[in-house]
């Protein structure tokens, strides 16, 4: 399992499935490009989720990168099997 995480002010993804256009968007948070293979387990998924939501890359009141996604109430936009 591989994840590319990008901190965003806003993000959106659009795709078409069965002639239906689907669009999802978020505000402040992470856009995650997630690659999964048949060897990945639920344990792998739990690990990567904990890592992503625990990343301390948002600024606190002293402009230090010290807050996590949970601390700022951020959103996740996950794009799976993006390759």
mmCIF file of the N, C-alpha and C atoms, coordinates in Angstrom:
data_MODEL
# 
_entry.id   MODEL 
# 
loop_
_atom_site.group_PDB 
_atom_site.id 
_atom_site.type_symbol 
_atom_site.label_atom_id 
_atom_site.label_alt_id 
_atom_site.label_comp_id 
_atom_site.label_asym_id 
_atom_site.label_entity_id 
_atom_site.label_seq_id 
_atom_site.pdbx_PDB_ins_code 
_atom_site.Cartn_x 
_atom_site.Cartn_y 
_atom_site.Cartn_z 
_atom_site.occupancy 
_atom_site.B_iso_or_equiv 
_atom_site.pdbx_formal_charge 
_atom_site.auth_seq_id 
_atom_site.auth_comp_id 
_atom_site.auth_asym_id 
_atom_site.auth_atom_id 
_atom_site.pdbx_PDB_model_num 
ATOM 1   N N  . UNK A 1 1  ? 0.854   -1.164 0.000   1.00 0.00 ? 1  UNK A N  1 
ATOM 2   C CA . UNK A 1 1  ? 0.000   0.000  0.000   1.00 0.00 ? 1  UNK A CA 1 
ATOM 3   C C  . UNK A 1 1  ? 0.899   1.226  0.000   1.00 0.00 ? 1  UNK A C  1 
ATOM 4   N N  . UNK A 1 2  ? 0.557   2.161  -0.865  1.00 0.00 ? 2  UNK A N  1 
ATOM 5   C CA . UNK A 1 2  ? 1.306   3.409  -0.964  1.00 0.00 ? 2  UNK A CA 1 
ATOM 6   C C  . UNK A 1 2  ? 0.322   4.570  -0.949  1.00 0.00 ? 2  UNK A C  1 
ATOM 7   N N  . UNK A 1 3  ? 0.736   5.647  -0.276  1.00 0.00 ? 3  UNK A N  1 
ATOM 8   C CA . UNK A 1 3  ? -0.105  6.839  -0.230  1.00 0.00 ? 3  UNK A CA 1 
ATOM 9   C C  . UNK A 1 3  ? 0.754   8.064  -0.492  1.00 0.00 ? 3  UNK A C  1 
ATOM 10  N N  . UNK A 1 4  ? 0.271   8.915  -1.372  1.00 0.00 ? 4  UNK A N  1 
ATOM 11  C CA . UNK A 1 4  ? 0.878   10.218 -1.603  1.00 0.00 ? 4  UNK A CA 1 
ATOM 12  C C  . UNK A 1 4  ? -0.087  11.230 -0.997  1.00 0.00 ? 4  UNK A C  1 
ATOM 13  N N  . UNK A 1 5  ? 0.400   11.974 -0.011  1.00 0.00 ? 5  UNK A N  1 
ATOM 14  C CA . UNK A 1 5  ? -0.457  12.892 0.750   1.00 0.00 ? 5  UNK A CA 1 
ATOM 15  C C  . UNK A 1 5  ? -0.082  14.326 0.400   1.00 0.00 ? 5  UNK A C  1 
ATOM 16  N N  . UNK A 1 6  ? -1.091  15.117 0.087   1.00 0.00 ? 6  UNK A N  1 
ATOM 17  C CA . UNK A 1 6  ? -0.876  16.529 -0.224  1.00 0.00 ? 6  UNK A CA 1 
ATOM 18  C C  . UNK A 1 6  ? -1.788  17.369 0.659   1.00 0.00 ? 6  UNK A C  1 
ATOM 19  N N  . UNK A 1 7  ? -1.206  18.314 1.371   1.00 0.00 ? 7  UNK A N  1 
ATOM 20  C CA . UNK A 1 7  ? -2.002  19.249 2.172   1.00 0.00 ? 7  UNK A CA 1 
ATOM 21  C C  . UNK A 1 7  ? -2.627  20.250 1.215   1.00 0.00 ? 7  UNK A C  1 
ATOM 22  N N  . UNK A 1 8  ? -3.939  20.493 1.364   1.00 0.00 ? 8  UNK A N  1 
ATOM 23  C CA . UNK A 1 8  ? -4.643  21.364 0.429   1.00 0.00 ? 8  UNK A CA 1 
ATOM 24  C C  . UNK A 1 8  ? -5.539  22.354 1.175   1.00 0.00 ? 8  UNK A C  1 
ATOM 25  N N  . UNK A 1 9  ? -5.780  23.497 0.525   1.00 0.00 ? 9  UNK A N  1 
ATOM 26  C CA . UNK A 1 9  ? -6.797  24.440 1.004   1.00 0.00 ? 9  UNK A CA 1 
ATOM 27  C C  . UNK A 1 9  ? -8.157  24.011 0.494   1.00 0.00 ? 9  UNK A C  1 
ATOM 28  N N  . UNK A 1 10 ? -8.151  23.411 -0.693  1.00 0.00 ? 10 UNK A N  1 
ATOM 29  C CA . UNK A 1 10 ? -9.349  22.821 -1.280  1.00 0.00 ? 10 UNK A CA 1 
ATOM 30  C C  . UNK A 1 10 ? -8.898  21.869 -2.374  1.00 0.00 ? 10 UNK A C  1 
ATOM 31  N N  . UNK A 1 11 ? -9.720  20.878 -2.654  1.00 0.00 ? 11 UNK A N  1 
ATOM 32  C CA . UNK A 1 11 ? -9.395  19.915 -3.706  1.00 0.00 ? 11 UNK A CA 1 
ATOM 33  C C  . UNK A 1 11 ? -10.683 19.300 -4.218  1.00 0.00 ? 11 UNK A C  1 
ATOM 34  N N  . UNK A 1 12 ? -10.611 18.817 -5.456  1.00 0.00 ? 12 UNK A N  1 
ATOM 35  C CA . UNK A 1 12 ? -11.772 18.128 -6.018  1.00 0.00 ? 12 UNK A CA 1 
ATOM 36  C C  . UNK A 1 12 ? -11.290 17.075 -6.999  1.00 0.00 ? 12 UNK A C  1 
ATOM 37  N N  . UNK A 1 13 ? -12.154 16.115 -7.236  1.00 0.00 ? 13 UNK A N  1 
ATOM 38  C CA . UNK A 1 13 ? -11.879 15.053 -8.204  1.00 0.00 ? 13 UNK A CA 1 
ATOM 39  C C  . UNK A 1 13 ? -13.159 14.823 -8.997  1.00 0.00 ? 13 UNK A C  1 
ATOM 40  N N  . UNK A 1 14 ? -12.985 14.584 -10.290 1.00 0.00 ? 14 UNK A N  1 
ATOM 41  C CA . UNK A 1 14 ? -14.130 14.315 -11.170 1.00 0.00 ? 14 UNK A CA 1 
ATOM 42  C C  . UNK A 1 14 ? -13.830 13.065 -11.979 1.00 0.00 ? 14 UNK A C  1 
ATOM 43  N N  . UNK A 1 15 ? -14.857 12.239 -12.189 1.00 0.00 ? 15 UNK A N  1 
ATOM 44  C CA . UNK A 1 15 ? -14.709 11.096 -13.064 1.00 0.00 ? 15 UNK A CA 1 
ATOM 45  C C  . UNK A 1 15 ? -16.069 10.715 -13.622 1.00 0.00 ? 15 UNK A C  1 
ATOM 46  N N  . UNK A 1 16 ? -16.043 9.908  -14.656 1.00 0.00 ? 16 UNK A N  1 
ATOM 47  C CA . UNK A 1 16 ? -17.280 9.445  -15.274 1.00 0.00 ? 16 UNK A CA 1 
ATOM 48  C C  . UNK A 1 16 ? -17.347 7.933  -15.167 1.00 0.00 ? 16 UNK A C  1 
ATOM 49  N N  . UNK A 1 17 ? -18.490 7.433  -14.712 1.00 0.00 ? 17 UNK A N  1 
ATOM 50  C CA . UNK A 1 17 ? -18.704 5.994  -14.603 1.00 0.00 ? 17 UNK A CA 1 
ATOM 51  C C  . UNK A 1 17 ? -20.094 5.693  -15.151 1.00 0.00 ? 17 UNK A C  1 
ATOM 52  N N  . UNK A 1 18 ? -20.152 4.798  -16.125 1.00 0.00 ? 18 UNK A N  1 
ATOM 53  C CA . UNK A 1 18 ? -21.430 4.433  -16.744 1.00 0.00 ? 18 UNK A CA 1 
ATOM 54  C C  . UNK A 1 18 ? -22.195 5.663  -17.221 1.00 0.00 ? 18 UNK A C  1 
ATOM 55  N N  . UNK A 1 19 ? -21.485 6.574  -17.874 1.00 0.00 ? 19 UNK A N  1 
ATOM 56  C CA . UNK A 1 19 ? -22.049 7.810  -18.414 1.00 0.00 ? 19 UNK A CA 1 
ATOM 57  C C  . UNK A 1 19 ? -22.613 8.745  -17.351 1.00 0.00 ? 19 UNK A C  1 
ATOM 58  N N  . UNK A 1 20 ? -22.212 8.551  -16.112 1.00 0.00 ? 20 UNK A N  1 
ATOM 59  C CA . UNK A 1 20 ? -22.628 9.433  -15.023 1.00 0.00 ? 20 UNK A CA 1 
ATOM 60  C C  . UNK A 1 20 ? -21.390 10.160 -14.507 1.00 0.00 ? 20 UNK A C  1 
ATOM 61  N N  . UNK A 1 21 ? -21.460 11.483 -14.482 1.00 0.00 ? 21 UNK A N  1 
ATOM 62  C CA . UNK A 1 21 ? -20.338 12.282 -13.999 1.00 0.00 ? 21 UNK A CA 1 
ATOM 63  C C  . UNK A 1 21 ? -20.420 12.402 -12.480 1.00 0.00 ? 21 UNK A C  1 
ATOM 64  N N  . UNK A 1 22 ? -19.312 12.089 -11.822 1.00 0.00 ? 22 UNK A N  1 
ATOM 65  C CA . UNK A 1 22 ? -19.238 12.143 -10.364 1.00 0.00 ? 22 UNK A CA 1 
ATOM 66  C C  . UNK A 1 22 ? -18.173 13.164 -9.980  1.00 0.00 ? 22 UNK A C  1 
ATOM 67  N N  . UNK A 1 23 ? -18.499 14.021 -9.018  1.00 0.00 ? 23 UNK A N  1 
ATOM 68  C CA . UNK A 1 23 ? -17.541 15.012 -8.539  1.00 0.00 ? 23 UNK A CA 1 
ATOM 69  C C  . UNK A 1 23 ? -17.599 15.061 -7.018  1.00 0.00 ? 23 UNK A C  1 
ATOM 70  N N  . UNK A 1 24 ? -16.429 15.059 -6.399  1.00 0.00 ? 24 UNK A N  1 
ATOM 71  C CA . UNK A 1 24 ? -16.321 15.209 -4.954  1.00 0.00 ? 24 UNK A CA 1 
ATOM 72  C C  . UNK A 1 24 ? -15.313 16.302 -4.672  1.00 0.00 ? 24 UNK A C  1 
ATOM 73  N N  . UNK A 1 25 ? -15.539 17.048 -3.591  1.00 0.00 ? 25 UNK A N  1 
ATOM 74  C CA . UNK A 1 25 ? -14.606 18.120 -3.243  1.00 0.00 ? 25 UNK A CA 1 
ATOM 75  C C  . UNK A 1 25 ? -14.537 18.277 -1.728  1.00 0.00 ? 25 UNK A C  1 
ATOM 76  N N  . UNK A 1 26 ? -13.437 18.882 -1.286  1.00 0.00 ? 26 UNK A N  1 
ATOM 77  C CA . UNK A 1 26 ? -13.233 19.149 0.135   1.00 0.00 ? 26 UNK A CA 1 
ATOM 78  C C  . UNK A 1 26 ? -12.665 20.552 0.298   1.00 0.00 ? 26 UNK A C  1 
ATOM 79  N N  . UNK A 1 27 ? -12.676 21.019 1.523   1.00 0.00 ? 27 UNK A N  1 
ATOM 80  C CA . UNK A 1 27 ? -11.986 22.254 1.881   1.00 0.00 ? 27 UNK A CA 1 
ATOM 81  C C  . UNK A 1 27 ? -10.615 21.906 2.429   1.00 0.00 ? 27 UNK A C  1 
ATOM 82  N N  . UNK A 1 28 ? -10.186 22.586 3.459   1.00 0.00 ? 28 UNK A N  1 
ATOM 83  C CA . UNK A 1 28 ? -8.873  22.388 4.068   1.00 0.00 ? 28 UNK A CA 1 
ATOM 84  C C  . UNK A 1 28 ? -8.699  20.947 4.526   1.00 0.00 ? 28 UNK A C  1 
ATOM 85  N N  . UNK A 1 29 ? -7.578  20.348 4.143   1.00 0.00 ? 29 UNK A N  1 
ATOM 86  C CA . UNK A 1 29 ? -7.318  18.973 4.564   1.00 0.00 ? 29 UNK A CA 1 
ATOM 87  C C  . UNK A 1 29 ? -6.243  18.316 3.735   1.00 0.00 ? 29 UNK A C  1 
ATOM 88  N N  . UNK A 1 30 ? -6.432  17.019 3.462   1.00 0.00 ? 30 UNK A N  1 
ATOM 89  C CA . UNK A 1 30 ? -5.480  16.228 2.694   1.00 0.00 ? 30 UNK A CA 1 
ATOM 90  C C  . UNK A 1 30 ? -6.147  15.621 1.473   1.00 0.00 ? 30 UNK A C  1 
ATOM 91  N N  . UNK A 1 31 ? -5.442  15.699 0.364   1.00 0.00 ? 31 UNK A N  1 
ATOM 92  C CA . UNK A 1 31 ? -5.798  14.896 -0.802  1.00 0.00 ? 31 UNK A CA 1 
ATOM 93  C C  . UNK A 1 31 ? -4.832  13.719 -0.783  1.00 0.00 ? 31 UNK A C  1 
ATOM 94  N N  . UNK A 1 32 ? -5.372  12.512 -0.804  1.00 0.00 ? 32 UNK A N  1 
ATOM 95  C CA . UNK A 1 32 ? -4.551  11.309 -0.704  1.00 0.00 ? 32 UNK A CA 1 
ATOM 96  C C  . UNK A 1 32 ? -4.737  10.471 -1.958  1.00 0.00 ? 32 UNK A C  1 
ATOM 97  N N  . UNK A 1 33 ? -3.622  10.199 -2.634  1.00 0.00 ? 33 UNK A N  1 
ATOM 98  C CA . UNK A 1 33 ? -3.617  9.273  -3.757  1.00 0.00 ? 33 UNK A CA 1 
ATOM 99  C C  . UNK A 1 33 ? -3.180  7.934  -3.179  1.00 0.00 ? 33 UNK A C  1 
ATOM 100 N N  . UNK A 1 34 ? -4.084  6.948  -3.201  1.00 0.00 ? 34 UNK A N  1 
ATOM 101 C CA . UNK A 1 34 ? -3.855  5.681  -2.504  1.00 0.00 ? 34 UNK A CA 1 
ATOM 102 C C  . UNK A 1 34 ? -3.764  4.526  -3.488  1.00 0.00 ? 34 UNK A C  1 
ATOM 103 N N  . UNK A 1 35 ? -2.674  3.790  -3.402  1.00 0.00 ? 35 UNK A N  1 
ATOM 104 C CA . UNK A 1 35 ? -2.501  2.597  -4.220  1.00 0.00 ? 35 UNK A CA 1 
ATOM 105 C C  . UNK A 1 35 ? -2.553  1.366  -3.331  1.00 0.00 ? 35 UNK A C  1 
ATOM 106 N N  . UNK A 1 36 ? -3.396  0.413  -3.690  1.00 0.00 ? 36 UNK A N  1 
ATOM 107 C CA . UNK A 1 36 ? -3.600  -0.790 -2.890  1.00 0.00 ? 36 UNK A CA 1 
ATOM 108 C C  . UNK A 1 36 ? -3.361  -2.012 -3.771  1.00 0.00 ? 36 UNK A C  1 
ATOM 109 N N  . UNK A 1 37 ? -2.773  -3.048 -3.205  1.00 0.00 ? 37 UNK A N  1 
ATOM 110 C CA . UNK A 1 37 ? -2.558  -4.293 -3.929  1.00 0.00 ? 37 UNK A CA 1 
ATOM 111 C C  . UNK A 1 37 ? -3.205  -5.458 -3.191  1.00 0.00 ? 37 UNK A C  1 
ATOM 112 N N  . UNK A 1 38 ? -3.262  -6.585 -3.847  1.00 0.00 ? 38 UNK A N  1 
ATOM 113 C CA . UNK A 1 38 ? -3.935  -7.755 -3.275  1.00 0.00 ? 38 UNK A CA 1 
ATOM 114 C C  . UNK A 1 38 ? -3.240  -8.271 -2.016  1.00 0.00 ? 38 UNK A C  1 
ATOM 115 N N  . UNK A 1 39 ? -1.985  -7.924 -1.804  1.00 0.00 ? 39 UNK A N  1 
ATOM 116 C CA . UNK A 1 39 ? -1.255  -8.383 -0.616  1.00 0.00 ? 39 UNK A CA 1 
ATOM 117 C C  . UNK A 1 39 ? -1.508  -7.521 0.610   1.00 0.00 ? 39 UNK A C  1 
ATOM 118 N N  . UNK A 1 40 ? -2.136  -6.367 0.449   1.00 0.00 ? 40 UNK A N  1 
ATOM 119 C CA . UNK A 1 40 ? -2.372  -5.466 1.570   1.00 0.00 ? 40 UNK A CA 1 
ATOM 120 C C  . UNK A 1 40 ? -3.464  -6.015 2.478   1.00 0.00 ? 40 UNK A C  1 
ATOM 121 N N  . UNK A 1 41 ? -3.289  -5.765 3.776   1.00 0.00 ? 41 UNK A N  1 
ATOM 122 C CA . UNK A 1 41 ? -4.218  -6.292 4.775   1.00 0.00 ? 41 UNK A CA 1 
ATOM 123 C C  . UNK A 1 41 ? -4.955  -5.152 5.476   1.00 0.00 ? 41 UNK A C  1 
ATOM 124 N N  . UNK A 1 42 ? -5.924  -5.521 6.276   1.00 0.00 ? 42 UNK A N  1 
ATOM 125 C CA . UNK A 1 42 ? -6.646  -4.526 7.078   1.00 0.00 ? 42 UNK A CA 1 
ATOM 126 C C  . UNK A 1 42 ? -5.688  -3.853 8.061   1.00 0.00 ? 42 UNK A C  1 
ATOM 127 N N  . UNK A 1 43 ? -4.711  -4.592 8.538   1.00 0.00 ? 43 UNK A N  1 
ATOM 128 C CA . UNK A 1 43 ? -3.696  -4.023 9.435   1.00 0.00 ? 43 UNK A CA 1 
ATOM 129 C C  . UNK A 1 43 ? -2.895  -2.938 8.719   1.00 0.00 ? 43 UNK A C  1 
ATOM 130 N N  . UNK A 1 44 ? -2.545  -3.177 7.447   1.00 0.00 ? 44 UNK A N  1 
ATOM 131 C CA . UNK A 1 44 ? -1.846  -2.167 6.649   1.00 0.00 ? 44 UNK A CA 1 
ATOM 132 C C  . UNK A 1 44 ? -2.694  -0.904 6.523   1.00 0.00 ? 44 UNK A C  1 
ATOM 133 N N  . UNK A 1 45 ? -3.990  -1.089 6.287   1.00 0.00 ? 45 UNK A N  1 
ATOM 134 C CA . UNK A 1 45 ? -4.896  0.042  6.140   1.00 0.00 ? 45 UNK A CA 1 
ATOM 135 C C  . UNK A 1 45 ? -4.985  0.849  7.432   1.00 0.00 ? 45 UNK A C  1 
ATOM 136 N N  . UNK A 1 46 ? -5.125  0.168  8.562   1.00 0.00 ? 46 UNK A N  1 
ATOM 137 C CA . UNK A 1 46 ? -5.193  0.868  9.846   1.00 0.00 ? 46 UNK A CA 1 
ATOM 138 C C  . UNK A 1 46 ? -3.922  1.661  10.105  1.00 0.00 ? 46 UNK A C  1 
ATOM 139 N N  . UNK A 1 47 ? -2.775  1.066  9.758   1.00 0.00 ? 47 UNK A N  1 
ATOM 140 C CA . UNK A 1 47 ? -1.493  1.743  9.948   1.00 0.00 ? 47 UNK A CA 1 
ATOM 141 C C  . UNK A 1 47 ? -1.426  3.032  9.129   1.00 0.00 ? 47 UNK A C  1 
ATOM 142 N N  . UNK A 1 48 ? -1.781  2.940  7.868   1.00 0.00 ? 48 UNK A N  1 
ATOM 143 C CA . UNK A 1 48 ? -1.653  4.113  6.993   1.00 0.00 ? 48 UNK A CA 1 
ATOM 144 C C  . UNK A 1 48 ? -2.664  5.200  7.366   1.00 0.00 ? 48 UNK A C  1 
ATOM 145 N N  . UNK A 1 49 ? -3.860  4.810  7.797   1.00 0.00 ? 49 UNK A N  1 
ATOM 146 C CA . UNK A 1 49 ? -4.845  5.792  8.259   1.00 0.00 ? 49 UNK A CA 1 
ATOM 147 C C  . UNK A 1 49 ? -4.312  6.545  9.471   1.00 0.00 ? 49 UNK A C  1 
ATOM 148 N N  . UNK A 1 50 ? -3.777  5.805  10.445  1.00 0.00 ? 50 UNK A N  1 
ATOM 149 C CA . UNK A 1 50 ? -3.228  6.448  11.648  1.00 0.00 ? 50 UNK A CA 1 
ATOM 150 C C  . UNK A 1 50 ? -2.083  7.399  11.300  1.00 0.00 ? 50 UNK A C  1 
ATOM 151 N N  . UNK A 1 51 ? -1.221  6.983  10.369  1.00 0.00 ? 51 UNK A N  1 
ATOM 152 C CA . UNK A 1 51 ? -0.111  7.842  9.954   1.00 0.00 ? 51 UNK A CA 1 
ATOM 153 C C  . UNK A 1 51 ? -0.613  9.137  9.310   1.00 0.00 ? 51 UNK A C  1 
ATOM 154 N N  . UNK A 1 52 ? -1.590  9.002  8.404   1.00 0.00 ? 52 UNK A N  1 
ATOM 155 C CA . UNK A 1 52 ? -2.081  10.171 7.677   1.00 0.00 ? 52 UNK A CA 1 
ATOM 156 C C  . UNK A 1 52 ? -2.780  11.153 8.605   1.00 0.00 ? 52 UNK A C  1 
ATOM 157 N N  . UNK A 1 53 ? -3.699  10.674 9.410   1.00 0.00 ? 53 UNK A N  1 
ATOM 158 C CA . UNK A 1 53 ? -4.441  11.614 10.266  1.00 0.00 ? 53 UNK A CA 1 
ATOM 159 C C  . UNK A 1 53 ? -3.581  12.167 11.394  1.00 0.00 ? 53 UNK A C  1 
ATOM 160 N N  . UNK A 1 54 ? -2.446  11.519 11.668  1.00 0.00 ? 54 UNK A N  1 
ATOM 161 C CA . UNK A 1 54 ? -1.549  11.993 12.713  1.00 0.00 ? 54 UNK A CA 1 
ATOM 162 C C  . UNK A 1 54 ? -0.456  12.933 12.222  1.00 0.00 ? 54 UNK A C  1 
ATOM 163 N N  . UNK A 1 55 ? -0.343  13.116 10.906  1.00 0.00 ? 55 UNK A N  1 
ATOM 164 C CA . UNK A 1 55 ? 0.692   14.021 10.380  1.00 0.00 ? 55 UNK A CA 1 
ATOM 165 C C  . UNK A 1 55 ? 0.494   15.423 10.940  1.00 0.00 ? 55 UNK A C  1 
ATOM 166 N N  . UNK A 1 56 ? 1.537   15.978 11.509  1.00 0.00 ? 56 UNK A N  1 
ATOM 167 C CA . UNK A 1 56 ? 1.447   17.307 12.129  1.00 0.00 ? 56 UNK A CA 1 
ATOM 168 C C  . UNK A 1 56 ? 2.026   18.333 11.165  1.00 0.00 ? 56 UNK A C  1 
ATOM 169 N N  . UNK A 1 57 ? 1.214   18.712 10.174  1.00 0.00 ? 57 UNK A N  1 
ATOM 170 C CA . UNK A 1 57 ? 1.692   19.602 9.113   1.00 0.00 ? 57 UNK A CA 1 
ATOM 171 C C  . UNK A 1 57 ? 0.826   20.854 8.947   1.00 0.00 ? 57 UNK A C  1 
ATOM 172 N N  . UNK A 1 58 ? -0.002  21.131 9.940   1.00 0.00 ? 58 UNK A N  1 
ATOM 173 C CA . UNK A 1 58 ? -0.809  22.352 9.915   1.00 0.00 ? 58 UNK A CA 1 
ATOM 174 C C  . UNK A 1 58 ? -0.281  23.299 10.993  1.00 0.00 ? 58 UNK A C  1 
ATOM 175 N N  . UNK A 1 59 ? -0.331  24.593 10.701  1.00 0.00 ? 59 UNK A N  1 
ATOM 176 C CA . UNK A 1 59 ? 0.240   25.595 11.610  1.00 0.00 ? 59 UNK A CA 1 
ATOM 177 C C  . UNK A 1 59 ? -0.616  25.814 12.852  1.00 0.00 ? 59 UNK A C  1 
ATOM 178 N N  . UNK A 1 60 ? 0.072   25.977 13.985  1.00 0.00 ? 60 UNK A N  1 
ATOM 179 C CA . UNK A 1 60 ? -0.611  26.346 15.217  1.00 0.00 ? 60 UNK A CA 1 
ATOM 180 C C  . UNK A 1 60 ? -0.614  27.869 15.346  1.00 0.00 ? 60 UNK A C  1 
ATOM 181 N N  . UNK A 1 61 ? -0.998  28.379 16.509  1.00 0.00 ? 61 UNK A N  1 
ATOM 182 C CA . UNK A 1 61 ? -1.097  29.830 16.707  1.00 0.00 ? 61 UNK A CA 1 
ATOM 183 C C  . UNK A 1 61 ? 0.259   30.529 16.643  1.00 0.00 ? 61 UNK A C  1 
ATOM 184 N N  . UNK A 1 62 ? 1.357   29.770 16.765  1.00 0.00 ? 62 UNK A N  1 
ATOM 185 C CA . UNK A 1 62 ? 2.704   30.333 16.678  1.00 0.00 ? 62 UNK A CA 1 
ATOM 186 C C  . UNK A 1 62 ? 3.340   30.093 15.307  1.00 0.00 ? 62 UNK A C  1 
ATOM 187 N N  . UNK A 1 63 ? 2.529   29.726 14.334  1.00 0.00 ? 63 UNK A N  1 
ATOM 188 C CA . UNK A 1 63 ? 2.956   29.453 12.970  1.00 0.00 ? 63 UNK A CA 1 
ATOM 189 C C  . UNK A 1 63 ? 3.953   28.295 12.875  1.00 0.00 ? 63 UNK A C  1 
ATOM 190 N N  . UNK A 1 64 ? 3.888   27.381 13.830  1.00 0.00 ? 64 UNK A N  1 
ATOM 191 C CA . UNK A 1 64 ? 4.709   26.169 13.812  1.00 0.00 ? 64 UNK A CA 1 
ATOM 192 C C  . UNK A 1 64 ? 3.856   25.033 13.258  1.00 0.00 ? 64 UNK A C  1 
ATOM 193 N N  . UNK A 1 65 ? 4.475   24.170 12.463  1.00 0.00 ? 65 UNK A N  1 
ATOM 194 C CA . UNK A 1 65 ? 3.754   23.011 11.929  1.00 0.00 ? 65 UNK A CA 1 
ATOM 195 C C  . UNK A 1 65 ? 3.621   21.989 13.048  1.00 0.00 ? 65 UNK A C  1 
ATOM 196 N N  . UNK A 1 66 ? 2.522   22.108 13.783  1.00 0.00 ? 66 UNK A N  1 
ATOM 197 C CA . UNK A 1 66 ? 2.379   21.342 15.012  1.00 0.00 ? 66 UNK A CA 1 
ATOM 198 C C  . UNK A 1 66 ? 0.990   20.738 15.183  1.00 0.00 ? 66 UNK A C  1 
ATOM 199 N N  . UNK A 1 67 ? 0.105   20.886 14.196  1.00 0.00 ? 67 UNK A N  1 
ATOM 200 C CA . UNK A 1 67 ? -1.261  20.390 14.338  1.00 0.00 ? 67 UNK A CA 1 
ATOM 201 C C  . UNK A 1 67 ? -1.557  19.318 13.294  1.00 0.00 ? 67 UNK A C  1 
ATOM 202 N N  . UNK A 1 68 ? -2.378  18.350 13.688  1.00 0.00 ? 68 UNK A N  1 
ATOM 203 C CA . UNK A 1 68 ? -2.760  17.266 12.792  1.00 0.00 ? 68 UNK A CA 1 
ATOM 204 C C  . UNK A 1 68 ? -4.096  17.574 12.110  1.00 0.00 ? 68 UNK A C  1 
ATOM 205 N N  . UNK A 1 69 ? -4.477  16.703 11.217  1.00 0.00 ? 69 UNK A N  1 
ATOM 206 C CA . UNK A 1 69 ? -5.759  16.825 10.524  1.00 0.00 ? 69 UNK A CA 1 
ATOM 207 C C  . UNK A 1 69 ? -6.915  16.858 11.528  1.00 0.00 ? 69 UNK A C  1 
ATOM 208 N N  . UNK A 1 70 ? -6.833  16.016 12.533  1.00 0.00 ? 70 UNK A N  1 
ATOM 209 C CA . UNK A 1 70 ? -7.880  15.983 13.561  1.00 0.00 ? 70 UNK A CA 1 
ATOM 210 C C  . UNK A 1 70 ? -7.916  17.285 14.363  1.00 0.00 ? 70 UNK A C  1 
ATOM 211 N N  . UNK A 1 71 ? -6.732  17.834 14.659  1.00 0.00 ? 71 UNK A N  1 
ATOM 212 C CA . UNK A 1 71 ? -6.665  19.076 15.436  1.00 0.00 ? 71 UNK A CA 1 
ATOM 213 C C  . UNK A 1 71 ? -7.338  20.247 14.737  1.00 0.00 ? 71 UNK A C  1 
ATOM 214 N N  . UNK A 1 72 ? -7.228  20.289 13.390  1.00 0.00 ? 72 UNK A N  1 
ATOM 215 C CA . UNK A 1 72 ? -7.798  21.416 12.649  1.00 0.00 ? 72 UNK A CA 1 
ATOM 216 C C  . UNK A 1 72 ? -9.175  21.102 12.075  1.00 0.00 ? 72 UNK A C  1 
ATOM 217 N N  . UNK A 1 73 ? -9.677  19.892 12.318  1.00 0.00 ? 73 UNK A N  1 
ATOM 218 C CA . UNK A 1 73 ? -10.987 19.513 11.781  1.00 0.00 ? 73 UNK A CA 1 
ATOM 219 C C  . UNK A 1 73 ? -10.977 19.444 10.269  1.00 0.00 ? 73 UNK A C  1 
ATOM 220 N N  . UNK A 1 74 ? -9.868  18.991 9.711   1.00 0.00 ? 74 UNK A N  1 
ATOM 221 C CA . UNK A 1 74 ? -9.715  18.939 8.260   1.00 0.00 ? 74 UNK A CA 1 
ATOM 222 C C  . UNK A 1 74 ? -10.468 17.781 7.620   1.00 0.00 ? 74 UNK A C  1 
ATOM 223 N N  . UNK A 1 75 ? -10.476 17.797 6.289   1.00 0.00 ? 75 UNK A N  1 
ATOM 224 C CA . UNK A 1 75 ? -11.185 16.788 5.508   1.00 0.00 ? 75 UNK A CA 1 
ATOM 225 C C  . UNK A 1 75 ? -10.191 15.953 4.706   1.00 0.00 ? 75 UNK A C  1 
ATOM 226 N N  . UNK A 1 76 ? -10.657 14.783 4.259   1.00 0.00 ? 76 UNK A N  1 
ATOM 227 C CA . UNK A 1 76 ? -9.866  13.884 3.426   1.00 0.00 ? 76 UNK A CA 1 
ATOM 228 C C  . UNK A 1 76 ? -10.559 13.663 2.097   1.00 0.00 ? 76 UNK A C  1 
ATOM 229 N N  . UNK A 1 77 ? -9.780  13.748 1.024   1.00 0.00 ? 77 UNK A N  1 
ATOM 230 C CA . UNK A 1 77 ? -10.256 13.353 -0.295  1.00 0.00 ? 77 UNK A CA 1 
ATOM 231 C C  . UNK A 1 77 ? -9.313  12.239 -0.743  1.00 0.00 ? 77 UNK A C  1 
ATOM 232 N N  . UNK A 1 78 ? -9.803  11.005 -0.765  1.00 0.00 ? 78 UNK A N  1 
ATOM 233 C CA . UNK A 1 78 ? -8.970  9.848  -1.095  1.00 0.00 ? 78 UNK A CA 1 
ATOM 234 C C  . UNK A 1 78 ? -9.307  9.374  -2.497  1.00 0.00 ? 78 UNK A C  1 
ATOM 235 N N  . UNK A 1 79 ? -8.279  9.303  -3.340  1.00 0.00 ? 79 UNK A N  1 
ATOM 236 C CA . UNK A 1 79 ? -8.431  8.800  -4.696  1.00 0.00 ? 79 UNK A CA 1 
ATOM 237 C C  . UNK A 1 79 ? -7.698  7.463  -4.722  1.00 0.00 ? 79 UNK A C  1 
ATOM 238 N N  . UNK A 1 80 ? -8.448  6.376  -4.825  1.00 0.00 ? 80 UNK A N  1 
ATOM 239 C CA . UNK A 1 80 ? -7.832  5.051  -4.782  1.00 0.00 ? 80 UNK A CA 1 
ATOM 240 C C  . UNK A 1 80 ? -7.504  4.564  -6.194  1.00 0.00 ? 80 UNK A C  1 
ATOM 241 N N  . UNK A 1 81 ? -6.493  3.706  -6.249  1.00 0.00 ? 81 UNK A N  1 
ATOM 242 C CA . UNK A 1 81 ? -6.069  3.085  -7.495  1.00 0.00 ? 81 UNK A CA 1 
ATOM 243 C C  . UNK A 1 81 ? -5.921  4.118  -8.597  1.00 0.00 ? 81 UNK A C  1 
ATOM 244 N N  . UNK A 1 82 ? -5.194  5.179  -8.310  1.00 0.00 ? 82 UNK A N  1 
ATOM 245 C CA . UNK A 1 82 ? -5.082  6.321  -9.217  1.00 0.00 ? 82 UNK A CA 1 
ATOM 246 C C  . UNK A 1 82 ? -4.159  6.081  -10.391 1.00 0.00 ? 82 UNK A C  1 
ATOM 247 N N  . UNK A 1 83 ? -3.420  4.989  -10.388 1.00 0.00 ? 83 UNK A N  1 
ATOM 248 C CA . UNK A 1 83 ? -2.431  4.765  -11.455 1.00 0.00 ? 83 UNK A CA 1 
ATOM 249 C C  . UNK A 1 83 ? -3.037  4.246  -12.722 1.00 0.00 ? 83 UNK A C  1 
# 
